[in-house]
Amino acid sequence: MFQPGKAPITLTEAAAERVRRLVDNAGDEGVIGLRVGIKNTGCSGLSYIVEYSKEQKRLEDVVEDKGVKIFIDPTALMFILGSEMDYQEDKLFSGFVFNNPNETGRCGCGESFNLKTPKLDVKSKEVTL
């Protein structure tokens, strides 16, 4: 269950270091962090999107953790609550990985996922999955 007042996602040290390097090396003045979102795609339905951010858009949540900023697209917020953003690198793969407790399955190639449907209790303002 997600608690109001807590960050919607957390970052591992590896993820924070990768975000820091990406922002520092963006080559485009004005990049202040990364934006995380989701899109409809793949055989399981959803995929994570990570892109550069130059500003906080209307209704976006901002996670400031370990010296970096992550902007959460408001359309993705309910789908990533409680997730941990990590960065992994090996011989065959390098990229951000989301450890999302709300996922119910992934496609065979790992590119897309599906989720439990979040529910909001309006009286207590708590989200349960």
C-alpha positions in Angstrom: 0.0 0.0 0.0 1.3 3.5 -0.9 1.3 6.0 1.8 0.7 9.7 1.1 3.7 11.9 1.7 6.2 9.2 0.6 8.0 9.4 -2.7 6.2 7.5 -5.4 9.5 5.8 -6.4 12.9 5.3 -4.9 16.3 5.1 -6.6 19.2 2.8 -6.0 22.7 4.2 -5.9 23.4 2.8 -9.4 20.3 4.5 -10.8 21.1 7.8 -9.2 24.7 7.7 -10.5 23.5 6.9 -14.0 20.9 9.8 -13.9 23.7 12.1 -12.7 26.0 11.1 -15.6 23.2 11.4 -18.1 22.2 14.9 -16.9 25.9 16.0 -16.7 26.6 14.7 -20.2 23.3 15.7 -21.9 25.1 18.3 -24.0 21.9 20.4 -23.9 21.9 23.2 -21.5 18.8 23.2 -19.3 18.4 19.5 -18.6 17.6 19.2 -14.9 16.7 15.6 -14.5 14.9 12.6 -16.1 11.2 12.1 -16.7 9.6 8.6 -16.1 6.4 7.6 -17.8 4.7 4.7 -19.3 3.2 4.0 -22.7 0.9 1.4 -24.2 2.9 -1.0 -26.2 4.1 -4.6 -26.5 2.4 -7.9 -25.9 1.8 -7.3 -22.2 0.4 -3.8 -22.6 2.7 -1.2 -20.9 6.3 -0.1 -21.2 8.4 2.3 -19.2 9.7 5.5 -20.8 12.7 7.5 -19.5 13.6 10.8 -21.2 15.4 14.1 -20.4 13.5 16.8 -18.6 14.2 20.6 -18.8 11.3 21.6 -16.6 8.6 20.3 -14.3 5.4 20.0 -16.3 2.0 20.8 -14.9 0.8 18.2 -12.3 4.1 16.2 -12.3 5.5 14.8 -9.1 9.2 15.4 -8.5 11.4 12.9 -6.7 14.6 14.3 -5.4 16.8 11.5 -4.2 20.5 11.0 -3.9 21.2 14.4 -5.5 19.1 13.9 -8.7 15.6 14.8 -9.8 13.1 12.4 -11.4 9.9 13.8 -12.8 6.9 11.5 -12.8 4.5 11.9 -15.6 1.1 12.3 -14.0 -0.5 9.7 -16.3 2.1 7.1 -15.0 1.9 7.9 -11.3 -0.7 5.4 -10.3 1.1 2.6 -12.2 4.5 3.1 -10.6 3.7 3.8 -7.0 6.1 1.9 -4.7 8.6 1.1 -7.5 12.3 1.1 -7.2 14.3 2.5 -10.1 17.6 0.7 -10.7 20.3 0.7 -13.3 21.9 -2.5 -14.5 24.7 -3.2 -16.9 26.2 -6.5 -18.1 27.5 -8.0 -21.4 24.1 -8.1 -23.0 22.1 -5.3 -21.4 22.4 -1.8 -20.0 19.5 0.3 -18.8 17.1 1.3 -16.2 15.1 -1.5 -14.5 12.0 -0.9 -12.5 11.2 -3.2 -9.6 7.5 -2.6 -9.5 5.5 -4.4 -6.8 2.3 -3.7 -8.9 3.4 -5.8 -11.9 1.4 -9.0 -12.5 3.4 -10.2 -15.5 5.9 -9.4 -18.2 6.2 -10.5 -21.8 8.8 -13.1 -22.8 11.3 -10.5 -24.0 10.9 -8.3 -20.9 10.0 -5.1 -22.9 6.4 -4.8 -21.6 4.4 -5.6 -18.5 0.9 -5.5 -17.1 -0.3 -4.4 -13.7 -2.8 -4.8 -10.9 -5.5 -2.2 -11.0 -4.9 0.4 -8.3 -7.7 1.5 -6.0 -8.0 4.7 -4.1 -9.9 4.9 -0.8 -11.2 8.5 -1.0 -11.9 8.7 2.8 -8.4 7.6 4.0 -6.6 8.8 0.8 -4.7 5.5 0.6 -4.0 3.6 -2.6 -4.1 -0.2 -2.5 -3.2 -2.6 -5.2 
